[in-house]
Amino acid sequence: MILTRLASTRFLAAFLVSLVLVVGAGCSAGSSSAPDAGFTVNMDTQPTPMQSGRVATVTLRVAQPGGAAVTGAKVSFTPEHTSMSMGSGGPVATQEREPGVYSAEYLPAMSGTYRVTVNVEASQGRTQRVIDANVR
């Protein structure tokens, strides 16, 4: 009886150690991120500056470090009002209008400063940039 209990305890301990190792390996495998591709991202708005309650066209120009246009990328931006803790309305997807030029319409609800997080996913790599924008 004592031997059976000892064997059960050892089995349980070995099982728990194995479980911790497997779960730990699974968590760390997905945590590494790809290095930044170093794309430059420039943002223009029409009207400039954007106006509260008026639809604006947000245009993003994306280029590789050497200056070549980044084409065929998935580009989105997430605007967040910096003085309000309401979160963002979620990412806004853009369309490529010409090589390396992506745009979408956005309706800012309030005036103030917005932190615009731009995400670029392209065959050449990924980049995330944060740009401040003022809304009247």
Secondary structure, DSSP 8 states (H G I E B T S, - for coil): -HHHHHHHHHHHHHHHHHHHHHHHHHHHHTT----B---EEEEEEESSSB-TTS-EEEEEEEE-TTS-B--S-EEEEEEEETT--S-----EE-EEEETTEEEEEE---S-EEEEEEEEEEETTEEEEEEEEEEE-
